[in-house]
Amino acid sequence: MKSRLLHDADGLRTFAVVLAKGDEVTEELTRFAREHGVTGAALTAVGACREATLGYFDPEALTYLDIPVGEQVEVLSLLGDIASKDGEPALHAHAVLGRRDGSTVGGHVQRAVVWPTLEVIVTESPVHLRKRVDQETGLALIALDADG
């Protein structure tokens, strides 16, 4: 993973983060956020990966159901945010992946292995975003009323 600061105005930064062959998306973006002190940001990305596990949140079972993707796919769209949960970066991203035949699969990004690149733009928010566990679902959700 490599990153470059593209813009810094009034303490709000925009970064380009480029993941390389074999990088695992969630690990690398979490590491990037930790190293750069990013506690509130939006992110977008395009690229490709050789395998992934997406997820579908089942509201009855209150858990993510795995959607395994065991083939080379284009990352047509990856959107998400970085917030803070218990003092650590918390990544939440969804992706739409394009298969060789033009079909797509999408869901919550649980794991994805880059091949050959993933180009990510991270844009900080003007305030820190905090997550709090929602008691009904067990999910860590952004809490706009949280201190920070």
C-alpha positions, 0 to 999 in steps of 0.5 A: 500500500502506498498513499499520498496527501492530495489536499489539506485545507483547514485540517481536512485532508484528501488522500489517494491510497493505492493498494498493490497485488496481494494486499487485503483491503480491510486490513490495509485501509484500517492500517492507513486510517490508524497511521494517519489518524483518520477518524471520520472520512468517506471513501471511494475506490475502483480496481480489481481483486482476485478473491473476496468475501462479501456479506449480506446482513440477515436481519432475522439471524442478526449476522452477515451471511457470506457471499464468497467470490472466488474469481478475478473480478473488477471492483466496479464501485467500492463506497464506504466510511471510516469512523472510530469505535473504541478509539480504533478506526472502523471501516464500513464499505460496500462493493459491487464486483463485476464478473467476466461475463458482465454479471455483478455481485455486491455486498458488505466488504468483509475481505478482498485480496487486490489484484493488480490494484485498488485505487482509493480516495479518502476524504476526511469529514469535518467532524470525527465520526463515532460508532456505537453498538446498536442493541437491537442488531449488534452492529456498530453504527455511526452515532451522530449524537456521540461526543467527538 
